[in-house]
Amino acid sequence: MYDALLVHISTSYIHQYVRSAEPQLGQFYIAEYAATENYTVKVKKYSSHEPILNSLIDILESNYCKILGFYVDSENLWIIRRILYDVKRTIRDLFVVIGGPQVTGDAKLALKRIPFADCAIVGEGERPFLDLLKTSKKGKTELSKIKGLAYHDENGNFVYTGSQALVDIDTYPYPRRERYSLDADIIFDQISTGRGCVGKCAFCFEGNKTENNLRLRSVNSVINEIDYVISHLKNQNYISFLDDTFIINPSRTKTICNHLINKYNGNIGWFCEARVDILQRNLNLLPLMKKAGLIRVQLGGESGSQLILDAYRKHMKTEELKDVVMELYDAGVPSIYVNFIIGGAFETIETFNQTLELAMSLIEIAPGCTEVGCSLLSPYVGTPMRQNPSSYGITIIDPDLVRGPDGFMPFIRTKSLTEQKILQLRYIFEEEIRKKRVQVIKKLSKQCLYNHYMLFRKYTMATDWYNQSQDIESTKNYFESIIDFNFSSIENLTLDDIQMCIPYRTCQPVSDGECYYRVVYGDEYKQNSKLQEAVFLMSSGKLCFCEIVSILKRSEDFCNECGIEEKIYSIYQGFDKEFLVVWKCAF
């Protein structure tokens, strides 16, 4: 028997975009906090393409569960609205609570959009939800006594009971996910070490706050959760710190990093987000963070226009972003992800070009490390840009964000750009960045590409550079043969070693009808010398090196050539630089 069920529905878009079906960590915090007073709260996740309704009703009825909670965001709001109509028609006495960013941002609108919800939790859910569990009767009088709730009274009027007093977040124990999840594939890699943010970005809900609301968990609590999460990792050695400002407290960050080094030898890879202004003040932390296992950092680039950055209240200069990316690169962090907003505040063709130019320069500054992405502005409820769009030079044309995935479709227009032009600019940005990666990847070292393949093998992290390399037949086959099937590079083989080794081409030659060409990086067709052509054609995986040398020595074309064995070895060294041949021992 369950006292309550909490549900998160992730959204999927065919051929366009699939949102990760990760659980909502906040729901597990609510379940854990309820367990401190012996209430049983379970958590269930669904994907929007699943047949949710019958499964949900079956769980509720078979476990005599009378309280149902939903995490609501801009993507799943309409799915929840449809489902709830049938759920409440089937289970008449079910009490439904909604929460999440869509609710906290605008509870009145959320209750209007989801009319079958009985109440909404504004802000943190632990204490209001526990109070609801304790309340046997959930009439309007009882609800009015619980801080942090919104609902409609008997006359249909919107009621908000007032904000909750913020408490020390160590009051809320970190959640033991396996105790509450109804899903066998529960993901354990997410950790939140604090709540709130020091920033006041205009496109974020945090932009409306009047004072700093950042609260950090004690370092001992964080370390205990790190050990707990790592002990439950299945086929990966990777954790994600979800905080907007993980490194805000240098002393705390050092303690966490030293724990990851001392207990795990830095073998647990981890991700964090960072504000450029804060990271720039704490660059001395980077070597320690890298030693502790840092493999990916996400930065908010937002725009290449200082005018727009100032409008967003980013407290960042474009040159500072460049400096931070360079420092991360020099520290050896293999993945630096920078996101930009296209079609946002005061966007024009000129500001777009400034953003594209900045993005290109970041790839040049940290080649093989910088990954650049973009999203279209989504005017989320509760944000300054949503509440006062004209102050940011935008007009909202789809306030309910129903025309597509947030970040992928235009919901606004600017004074200079139509919605259609904004969408076009996004495709231009992505295509130009792709072309830049194609250009840069040809200059990357073998070790750099190898590192990205190993990031995928060890942490299932598919970086942009890994994906770009996968699009090139020769590099894909080269690294997969070496990493997955124990082939060798000629770098590891002397002339004596190689005699009984068999060369395998990583891609086949092409021909114009007269000559054979070798394909390099998927789009370069290189003409061979006569000896190069013979060697490449014989590298089919059938003959070993000494057999190839013997055959060519006896051939009419090369029988009089001096030092042919050394020349063939040198040719193979050249092929290796082009990722065209790998080696296997004959015995």
Secondary structure, DSSP 8 states (H G I E B T S, - for coil): --SEEEEEEE-EETTTEE------HHHHHHHHHHHTTT--EEEEEEETTS-HHHHHHHHHHHTT--EEEEE--TTTHHHHHHHHHHHHHHSTT-EEEEESHHHHH-HHHHHHHSTT-SEEE-S--HHHHHHHHH-S--SHHHHTTSTTEEEE-TTS-EEE--------GGGS----HHHHB--TT----EE--EES-S---TTSGGGG-SS---EE--HHHHHHHHHHHHHH--S--EEEE--TTTTSSHHHHHHHHHHHHHHHTT-SEEEEEE-HHHHHHTGGGHHHHHHTTEEEEEEEEE-S-HHHHHHHT----HHHHHHHHHHHHHTT-SEEEEEEEES-TT--HHHHHHHHHHHHHHHHHSTTTEEEEEEE----TTSHHHH-GGGGTEEES-TT--SS-TTTS--EEESS--HHHHHHHHHHHHHHHHHHHHHHHTTS-HHHHHHHHHHHHHH----HHHHHHHTSHHHHHHHHHHHHH--B-GGG--TTGGGGEEEEESS--EESSS-EEEEETTTEEEE--HHHHHHHHHTBTTS-HHHHHHHHHHSTTTTT-TTHHHHHHHHHHHHHHTT-EEEEE--
